[in-house]
Amino acid sequence: MDRPGALAALRAAVAGFATDCLPGATSWCVALSGGPDSLALTAAAATALPTTALIVDHGLQAGSAAIAETARRQAHDLGCVDAQVLAVSVGTGGGPEAAARTARYAALDAARGQAPVLLAHTLDDQAETVLLGLGRGSGARSIAGMRAADPPWYRPLLGVRRAVTHDACAELGLPAWDDPHNRDPRFTRVRLRTEVLPLLEEVLGGGVAQALARTAAALREDTDALDGFAEDAIDDDGETVAVAALTELPTAVRRRVIRRWLLRGGAVNLTDKQIRAVDALVTAWHGQGGVAVGSDLRQQRLFAARRDGRLMLYSQPV
């Protein structure tokens, strides 16, 4: 029997994802950039449920408004019930990629209403994410990659290769936008995509992207289990946590309890290095001072410290 075409394969993937992850959904949104991945996802999604395309115009490139308008027209042609262009202002915090991502997700969240949002990340994107996590030493949570379902964000194409989305656009005769940022070697992810992964495929004999995606899935299962143990370990809802209670926990569970406590206290953008430094206040205490754990939601500099046998948080103006 002949294999189904790319578009048919995508439609089957999206329909199966809806059954497994969004069984009660009556409509959804798609984050549409105009590139081949999101165009192909939009084409498949619009045949499954009433679909609204959300097109974020970051305003970072010449002609971005025209690119967004083209994507809006394509969304309507593909059967979307609505298509909205969301113009955003991108800040500078965390570098250009992080700032654009922050602005994009905020705009999508504001525009979606109560609907889930489909994102067009593919298996290749997942492989790149795993490599980034490995290279940065970010810990298992980062190497576990992106979740397929992380409400309100959903990624039905995490098991689909990027080549399939390109082939689907070709089948439909859809001209996709080629974002020049995706070819700019100044971005680490671009070099992973164009240099590192092809080299690994050559050296290891192929199948590297799929293997990295499988690694992410296995680690996600382990991480979710450990997170569940941490959830039940101790009461960390208060402003402080007893060091004695933390000491009794296995290392992997203890650090997860610490991470959750810091997040509940207002910390953002935590790193594995910061969590380990706070963990040292429990396991390697010798009177050291507070540990900087980034800025809180009020943009105050946040610190974790040990006082009278308990971990506590305090903040200082930036």
NUKOL-423058 format. One record per residue (C-alpha): residue number from 1; residue in one letter; x, z, y. Coordinates in nm, 2 decimals. Each point is the difference from the previous one (the first is absolute). Layout:
# residues N
resi / resn / c1 / c3 / c2
NUM / A / X / Z / Y
...
This chain:
# residues 318
resi / resn / c1 / c3 / c2
1 / M / 0.00 / 0.00 / 0.00
2 / D / 0.13 / -0.09 / 0.34
3 / R / 0.10 / 0.29 / 0.23
4 / P / -0.24 / 0.05 / 0.30
5 / G / 0.11 / -0.13 / 0.34
6 / A / 0.15 / 0.23 / 0.25
7 / L / -0.33 / 0.05 / 0.20
8 / A / -0.20 / 0.07 / -0.32
9 / A / 0.26 / 0.26 / -0.10
10 / L / -0.02 / 0.17 / 0.34
11 / R / -0.37 / 0.01 / -0.01
12 / A / 0.01 / 0.16 / -0.35
13 / A / 0.26 / 0.25 / 0.12
14 / V / -0.21 / 0.10 / 0.31
15 / A / -0.33 / 0.02 / -0.20
16 / G / 0.17 / 0.22 / -0.26
17 / F / 0.15 / 0.22 / 0.27
18 / A / -0.35 / 0.04 / 0.16
19 / T / -0.14 / 0.11 / -0.34
20 / D / 0.27 / 0.25 / -0.07
21 / C / 0.08 / 0.14 / 0.35
22 / L / -0.30 / -0.07 / 0.22
23 / P / -0.30 / 0.00 / -0.22
24 / G / -0.24 / 0.11 / 0.27
25 / A / 0.12 / -0.23 / 0.28
26 / T / -0.26 / -0.23 / 0.15
27 / S / 0.24 / -0.16 / 0.25
28 / W / 0.36 / 0.02 / 0.10
29 / C / 0.26 / -0.10 / 0.26
30 / V / 0.32 / -0.20 / -0.05
31 / A / 0.31 / 0.04 / 0.22
32 / L / 0.08 / -0.37 / 0.08
33 / S / 0.32 / -0.10 / 0.16
34 / G / -0.03 / -0.37 / -0.06
35 / G / 0.28 / -0.01 / -0.25
36 / P / -0.04 / -0.13 / -0.35
37 / D / -0.05 / 0.34 / -0.17
38 / S / -0.28 / 0.12 / 0.22
39 / L / -0.16 / -0.34 / 0.02
40 / A / -0.02 / -0.02 / -0.37
41 / L / -0.13 / 0.35 / -0.03
42 / T / -0.27 / -0.08 / 0.26
43 / A / -0.10 / -0.31 / -0.19
44 / A / -0.04 / 0.20 / -0.32
45 / A / -0.17 / 0.30 / 0.16
46 / A / -0.26 / -0.20 / 0.19
47 / T / -0.14 / -0.13 / -0.33
48 / A / -0.04 / 0.35 / -0.14
49 / L / -0.16 / 0.21 / 0.28
50 / P / -0.10 / -0.05 / 0.36
51 / T / 0.34 / 0.00 / 0.18
52 / T / 0.11 / 0.07 / 0.35
53 / A / 0.35 / -0.13 / 0.10
54 / L / 0.19 / 0.23 / 0.23
55 / I / 0.28 / -0.19 / 0.17
56 / V / 0.26 / 0.21 / 0.19
57 / D / 0.17 / -0.17 / 0.29
58 / H / 0.32 / 0.21 / 0.07
59 / G / 0.09 / -0.22 / 0.30
60 / L / 0.36 / 0.01 / -0.10
61 / Q / 0.05 / -0.38 / -0.04
62 / A / -0.07 / -0.29 / 0.23
63 / G / -0.33 / -0.16 / -0.10
64 / S / -0.12 / 0.30 / -0.19
65 / A / -0.35 / -0.03 / 0.15
66 / A / -0.03 / -0.36 / -0.12
67 / I / 0.12 / 0.10 / -0.35
68 / A / -0.26 / 0.27 / -0.01
69 / E / -0.28 / -0.24 / 0.11
70 / T / 0.10 / -0.24 / -0.27
71 / A / -0.02 / 0.27 / -0.26
72 / R / -0.34 / 0.10 / 0.13
73 / R / -0.13 / -0.35 / -0.04
74 / Q / 0.14 / -0.03 / -0.35
75 / A / -0.17 / 0.33 / -0.10
76 / H / -0.34 / -0.14 / 0.10
77 / D / 0.08 / -0.33 / -0.18
78 / L / 0.08 / 0.21 / -0.31
79 / G / -0.34 / 0.17 / 0.01
80 / C / 0.06 / 0.32 / 0.18
81 / V / -0.31 / 0.15 / 0.16
82 / D / 0.21 / 0.11 / 0.30
83 / A / 0.35 / -0.04 / 0.13
84 / Q / 0.14 / 0.21 / 0.29
85 / V / 0.33 / -0.03 / 0.19
86 / L / 0.14 / 0.35 / 0.08
87 / A / 0.26 / -0.01 / 0.28
88 / V / 0.24 / 0.30 / 0.00
89 / S / 0.28 / 0.14 / 0.20
90 / V / 0.30 / 0.07 / -0.20
91 / G / 0.22 / 0.30 / 0.09
92 / T / 0.36 / 0.07 / -0.08
93 / G / -0.01 / 0.31 / -0.22
94 / G / 0.20 / -0.03 / -0.32
95 / G / 0.12 / -0.35 / 0.07
96 / P / -0.19 / -0.33 / 0.03
97 / E / -0.12 / -0.03 / -0.36
98 / A / -0.13 / 0.36 / -0.01
99 / A / -0.16 / -0.03 / 0.35
100 / A / -0.18 / -0.32 / -0.09
101 / R / -0.12 / 0.15 / -0.33
102 / T / -0.13 / 0.31 / 0.18
103 / A / -0.19 / -0.21 / 0.26
104 / R / -0.14 / -0.23 / -0.27
105 / Y / -0.14 / 0.27 / -0.23
106 / A / -0.15 / 0.19 / 0.30
107 / A / -0.18 / -0.32 / 0.11
108 / L / -0.12 / -0.08 / -0.36
109 / D / -0.13 / 0.36 / -0.04
110 / A / -0.19 / -0.01 / 0.33
111 / A / -0.16 / -0.34 / -0.08
112 / R / -0.10 / 0.05 / -0.36
113 / G / -0.30 / 0.23 / 0.05
114 / Q / -0.06 / 0.16 / -0.34
115 / A / 0.12 / -0.30 / -0.20
116 / P / 0.31 / -0.01 / -0.22
117 / V / 0.28 / -0.23 / 0.11
118 / L / 0.18 / -0.23 / -0.24
119 / L / 0.37 / -0.06 / 0.06
120 / A / 0.18 / -0.30 / -0.14
121 / H / 0.31 / 0.17 / -0.14
122 / T / 0.12 / -0.17 / -0.31
123 / L / 0.22 / 0.09 / -0.30
124 / D / 0.30 / -0.14 / 0.19
125 / D / -0.07 / 0.24 / 0.29
126 / Q / -0.02 / 0.29 / -0.24
127 / A / 0.34 / -0.10 / -0.15
128 / E / 0.15 / -0.01 / 0.35
129 / T / -0.15 / 0.34 / 0.08
130 / V / 0.16 / 0.15 / -0.31
131 / L / 0.34 / -0.14 / 0.09
132 / L / -0.03 / 0.13 / 0.35
133 / G / -0.08 / 0.35 / -0.13
134 / L / 0.29 / -0.02 / -0.25
135 / G / 0.25 / -0.10 / 0.27
136 / R / -0.11 / 0.27 / 0.24
137 / G / 0.00 / 0.28 / -0.26
138 / S / -0.36 / 0.08 / 0.11
139 / G / -0.10 / 0.17 / -0.33
140 / A / -0.25 / -0.08 / -0.26
141 / R / -0.30 / -0.02 / 0.24
142 / S / 0.16 / -0.29 / 0.18
143 / I / 0.12 / -0.17 / -0.32
144 / A / -0.35 / 0.03 / -0.13
145 / G / -0.10 / -0.27 / 0.25
146 / M / -0.34 / -0.08 / 0.14
147 / R / -0.32 / 0.12 / -0.15
148 / A / -0.26 / -0.26 / -0.10
149 / A / -0.27 / 0.24 / 0.13
150 / D / 0.09 / 0.22 / 0.29
151 / P / -0.34 / 0.03 / 0.19
152 / P / -0.08 / -0.16 / 0.23
153 / W / 0.27 / -0.24 / -0.10
154 / Y / -0.02 / -0.21 / -0.32
155 / R / 0.26 / -0.25 / -0.15
156 / P / -0.17 / -0.22 / -0.26
157 / L / 0.31 / -0.23 / -0.03
158 / L / 0.27 / 0.25 / -0.10
159 / G / 0.00 / -0.16 / -0.34
160 / V / 0.02 / -0.36 / 0.14
161 / R / 0.31 / -0.19 / 0.08
162 / R / 0.05 / -0.14 / 0.35
163 / A / 0.03 / -0.35 / -0.14
164 / V / -0.36 / 0.02 / -0.12
165 / T / -0.13 / 0.06 / 0.35
166 / H / 0.20 / -0.30 / 0.13
167 / D / -0.14 / -0.22 / -0.28
168 / A / -0.36 / 0.12 / 0.08
169 / C / 0.05 / -0.11 / 0.37
170 / A / 0.13 / -0.33 / -0.12
171 / E / -0.31 / -0.05 / -0.23
172 / L / -0.22 / 0.07 / 0.30
173 / G / 0.20 / -0.22 / 0.24
174 / L / 0.04 / 0.30 / 0.23
175 / P / 0.29 / -0.02 / 0.24
176 / A / 0.15 / 0.35 / 0.01
177 / W / 0.19 / 0.15 / 0.29
178 / D / 0.37 / 0.05 / -0.08
179 / D / 0.10 / 0.31 / 0.19
180 / P / 0.36 / -0.04 / 0.12
181 / H / 0.05 / 0.37 / -0.05
182 / N / -0.02 / -0.06 / -0.37
183 / R / 0.32 / -0.21 / 0.02
184 / D / 0.19 / 0.22 / 0.25
185 / P / 0.30 / 0.15 / -0.17
186 / R / 0.01 / 0.28 / 0.25
187 / F / -0.28 / 0.16 / -0.20
188 / T / 0.12 / 0.18 / -0.32
189 / R / -0.31 / -0.10 / -0.19
190 / V / 0.07 / -0.37 / 0.07
191 / R / 0.35 / 0.03 / -0.14
192 / L / -0.13 / 0.17 / -0.31
193 / R / -0.25 / -0.28 / -0.05
194 / T / 0.24 / -0.29 / 0.07
195 / E / 0.33 / 0.14 / -0.13
196 / V / -0.02 / 0.31 / -0.21
197 / L / -0.29 / -0.07 / -0.23
198 / P / 0.11 / -0.36 / -0.08
199 / L / 0.34 / 0.13 / -0.09
200 / L / -0.14 / 0.28 / -0.22
201 / E / -0.22 / -0.26 / -0.17
202 / E / 0.31 / -0.22 / -0.07
203 / V / 0.22 / 0.29 / -0.12
204 / L / -0.27 / 0.17 / -0.21
205 / G / -0.16 / -0.31 / -0.14
206 / G / -0.33 / 0.00 / 0.18
207 / G / -0.30 / 0.23 / 0.00
208 / V / 0.14 / 0.24 / 0.25
209 / A / -0.29 / 0.01 / 0.24
210 / Q / -0.24 / 0.07 / -0.29
211 / A / 0.23 / 0.27 / -0.13
212 / L / 0.02 / 0.17 / 0.34
213 / A / -0.38 / -0.01 / 0.03
214 / R / -0.03 / 0.16 / -0.34
215 / T / 0.25 / 0.27 / 0.11
216 / A / -0.21 / 0.07 / 0.30
217 / A / -0.32 / 0.03 / -0.21
218 / A / 0.17 / 0.24 / -0.24
219 / L / 0.14 / 0.22 / 0.27
220 / R / -0.34 / 0.00 / 0.18
221 / E / -0.15 / 0.15 / -0.32
222 / D / 0.27 / 0.27 / -0.01
223 / T / -0.03 / 0.07 / 0.37
224 / D / -0.38 / 0.03 / -0.01
225 / A / 0.03 / 0.25 / -0.29
226 / L / 0.26 / 0.21 / 0.18
227 / D / -0.21 / -0.01 / 0.32
228 / G / -0.29 / 0.13 / -0.20
229 / F / 0.21 / 0.29 / -0.13
230 / A / 0.11 / 0.08 / 0.36
231 / E / -0.36 / 0.00 / 0.12
232 / D / -0.08 / 0.27 / -0.25
233 / A / 0.33 / 0.20 / 0.03
234 / I / -0.05 / 0.24 / 0.29
235 / D / -0.21 / 0.04 / 0.31
236 / D / 0.19 / -0.18 / 0.27
237 / D / -0.29 / -0.04 / 0.24
238 / G / 0.12 / 0.26 / 0.24
239 / E / 0.25 / -0.02 / 0.28
240 / T / 0.27 / 0.16 / -0.22
241 / V / 0.09 / -0.01 / -0.36
242 / A / 0.15 / 0.28 / -0.21
243 / V / 0.36 / -0.08 / -0.11
244 / A / -0.04 / 0.21 / -0.32
245 / A / -0.30 / -0.22 / -0.11
246 / L / 0.20 / -0.32 / 0.06
247 / T / 0.31 / 0.13 / -0.19
248 / E / -0.20 / 0.02 / -0.32
249 / L / -0.10 / -0.36 / 0.00
250 / P / 0.19 / -0.29 / -0.17
251 / T / 0.21 / -0.20 / 0.26
252 / A / -0.21 / -0.31 / 0.00
253 / V / -0.32 / 0.20 / 0.05
254 / R / 0.15 / 0.23 / 0.26
255 / R / 0.11 / -0.29 / 0.22
256 / R / -0.34 / -0.16 / -0.02
257 / V / -0.16 / 0.33 / 0.11
258 / I / 0.25 / 0.01 / 0.29
259 / R / -0.08 / -0.36 / 0.09
260 / R / -0.37 / 0.06 / 0.00
261 / W / 0.04 / 0.32 / 0.21
262 / L / 0.21 / -0.18 / 0.26
263 / L / -0.25 / -0.28 / 0.03
264 / R / -0.29 / 0.25 / 0.04
265 / G / 0.20 / 0.17 / 0.27
266 / G / 0.02 / -0.33 / 0.20
267 / A / 0.32 / -0.16 / -0.11
268 / V / 0.01 / -0.38 / -0.01
269 / N / 0.25 / -0.25 / -0.15
270 / L / 0.16 / 0.25 / -0.23
271 / T / 0.31 / -0.11 / -0.19
272 / D / 0.13 / 0.12 / -0.33
273 / K / 0.31 / 0.14 / 0.17
274 / Q / -0.22 / 0.22 / 0.23
275 / I / -0.20 / 0.13 / -0.30
276 / R / 0.31 / 0.09 / -0.19
277 / A / 0.14 / 0.19 / 0.31
278 / V / -0.32 / 0.20 / 0.02
279 / D / 0.03 / 0.06 / -0.38
280 / A / 0.34 / 0.14 / 0.06
281 / L / -0.16 / 0.28 / 0.21
282 / V / -0.16 / 0.11 / -0.33
283 / T / 0.28 / -0.07 / -0.25
284 / A / 0.32 / 0.03 / 0.20
285 / W / -0.08 / 0.25 / 0.27
286 / H / 0.30 / 0.14 / 0.18
287 / G / -0.16 / 0.08 / 0.34
288 / Q / 0.00 / -0.36 / 0.13
289 / G / -0.21 / -0.10 / 0.30
290 / G / -0.30 / -0.23 / 0.02
291 / V / -0.02 / -0.35 / -0.15
292 / A / -0.12 / -0.28 / 0.23
293 / V / -0.28 / -0.18 / -0.18
294 / G / -0.08 / -0.26 / 0.26
295 / S / -0.27 / 0.00 / 0.27
296 / D / -0.36 / 0.14 / -0.05
297 / L / -0.31 / -0.18 / 0.11
298 / R / 0.03 / 0.14 / 0.35
299 / Q / 0.35 / -0.16 / 0.02
300 / Q / 0.16 / 0.35 / 0.00
301 / R / 0.32 / 0.03 / -0.20
302 / L / -0.09 / 0.19 / -0.32
303 / F / 0.22 / 0.24 / -0.19
304 / A / -0.03 / 0.19 / -0.33
305 / A / 0.16 / 0.34 / -0.03
306 / R / 0.02 / 0.30 / -0.23
307 / R / -0.12 / 0.33 / 0.14
308 / D / -0.07 / 0.33 / -0.18
309 / G / -0.02 / -0.17 / -0.34
310 / R / -0.23 / -0.28 / 0.11
311 / L / 0.03 / -0.36 / 0.12
312 / M / -0.14 / -0.06 / 0.34
313 / L / -0.03 / -0.28 / 0.25
314 / Y / 0.08 / 0.00 / 0.37
315 / S / 0.02 / -0.27 / 0.27
316 / Q / 0.20 / -0.07 / 0.31
317 / P / -0.05 / -0.26 / 0.27
318 / V / 0.17 / -0.33 / -0.07
